[in-house]
Amino acid sequence: MREPNFNDMLKVLNKEKPERPTLFEFFLHERLYEKLSGLKLNGNLLNDSRVYIKAYKNAGYDYTTVMG
C-alpha cells in the first residue's frame, strides 16, 4: 500500500499538478468508516477521530477529515 502524501492535496488546492491522482471527499457514510477502519464509531471524539483517520488511510486518501 502506498503512503499518504498530503503535499499532493496541497498541490491540487493550489491548482498545481499532483504526483498522482488525488481523491477528495468531505465525509463518508458511518458504515463505510467502520468497514474501512475495522473499528466502531461510539461518539467519543478521540475514538471517532482514530476511526476516521484509519478509514481514510486504508481507502488510499492523502488526508482525512476530522470533526472537532
N, C-alpha and C positions, 0 to 999 in steps of 0.2 A: 504494500500500500504506500502511496506517495505521501509525503509530509505536507501539511497545510502551508500555504505561502501567502500571508496577509499582504505582502507587498504587491502581489498581483491584483488584489482587491483595490488597493490604493491607486494602482495604475488605471484601472477601469474608472474609478471615481474622478480621476484627473484627466480623463479622455486620452489616455496613453494606451499603447498596445501591451497586454499582459503576455507573460511567457507561454501560457496555455489558456484554453477556455476557462472562464471563471463563472461559477454558479452563484446565484444570489437569491435568497428567499428572506422575507421579513420574519416569517414564522412557519412552523409546520403544525400538523394536527397532533394532539396529545398522544394518540395511539402510535403515531409514527415516531415521535420522540422515544417512547418506551420500547418500541420494537427495534429501532436502530441502536439504542444505547444498552439494551438488556437490563435496564433499571426502571423503577417505578417513580412517577411523579407523586408527591404527597403534600404539596402546598408549602413545604419548608423552603425558604429562599435559597439556602446553601445547597440542599439536596437537589432541588429542581434545576439550579444553575449547573450542577455537575451532570445531570441528565441531558440538558440542552447541549452542553459542550461535547460530551461523548457522542451524542447522536449526530451532530453536525460533522464532527471529525470522522466518524465511521461512514457517513454518507459522502465524504470526499470534499466537503466545503472548505474554503480557505479562511473562514471566520465563523463566529457564532453570535446569535442574538441572545442576550441575557436580560432578564427583567430585573428591575431594581426599585 
